[in-house]
Amino acid sequence: MAIYSQHANRGKTQILATYRAPDGVRSVTVTSVENTALATPLVSALNRISAYATVPIAVRDERGERVARYPADHLAALVDQNARENLLKGAHSLWYEYVKLLLHQALIDLDAATSSVPAPVRAAVIAEIEAEAGALTSSSGDLDPEETEDTRLCELENPFVTFDSRRGSIFFGDPYCLKGERTRFDRLERGASGNRLERAVDDLRLLYDAHARCNNEEANLIIDRSLFIEHDPWDEPGRYYLNIFAPMPSDDDNTWRLQIGQWIPDDPQDEDGSATGEPLLDCDRATPPTASELIEVLDLSSGRGQQFADWAATPLGEALDGTTFLVTSRYHN
């Protein structure tokens, strides 16, 4: 429920927290650091923590025929480092569990950002996170907290937060947070039983982990009508692409699928015009891959145009070079 910023002041860089209060928008100084190199990662992590902690409190769960609150379980991780592991557990909904994944990473990034600052600065940052957690805990209850001039207000459907777009956040401009876009997650899980939803959340965590740790900057985690990672290096020779699909949450099919395809120009005389994606081969497996196996594939495909061509020529029943994925079907011989 706060937006963090930095500005130069008397040879140092101040970090400010701005939030809604009963008498209007207020700004307070959180701490000061020596330079912008120290301030920038702090501000980025604080903004993401604020967004990921606040938004589930500020919006309502409208899946199905009911309207309910999202859990506030994630708030414990703001004040108790031992509670962070719980951010990687649970199966409330795809959207809420995804927010918890992003909050977990933001807290790790805050640890890294505070590792090279003096102890008083770390203490001030911890105190600020505790203030946010206390305000959000009050806002998540059924009773209205007693307000003072310093009370931080959390407005439903209009949380006072921002985000760092370079970090793949879920707010303002990213397709996965407020009501209109949150429905992507809800639609994907619609019709899933409790067990299937739990499996889908595990699959989401697996894909998120692989995507976050791989060295492929062109890979994208897609959560829409399917749950998958895509690598589509459009400008590479051959115009190949790679998709790694998790099972659909509402299906009984547990198949994971790695698919390699190729963009074929609709007009052979105009290679820069529109094109249609045609699958070349599938690597299906009934059990989930490990994060390491996915990272292996994504790292090999990064920046290696010839790698796609070599994989596309892999015979049926053989493994894609350098990976554990066996070709189970080919679309063209």
Secondary structure, DSSP 8 states (H G I E B T S, - for coil): -EEEEEEEETTEEEEEEEEEETTEEEEEEEEEESSHHHHHHHHHHHHHHHHHHHHHHHSEE--TT--EE---GGGHHHH-GGGGGGGG---S-HHHHHHHHHHHHHHHHHHHHHTTS-HHHHHHHHHHHHHHHHHHHHHTSSS-----TT-----TT-------GGG--SSSSSTTSSHHHHHHHHHHHTT--HHHHHHHHHHHHHHHHHHHHSS-TTEEEEESSSEEEEE--TTSTT-EEEEEE---TTSS---EEEEEEEEEESSTT-TTS-EEEEEEEEEEESS---HHHHHHHHHHHTT-HHHHHHHHT--TTSB-TTSS-B--EES--
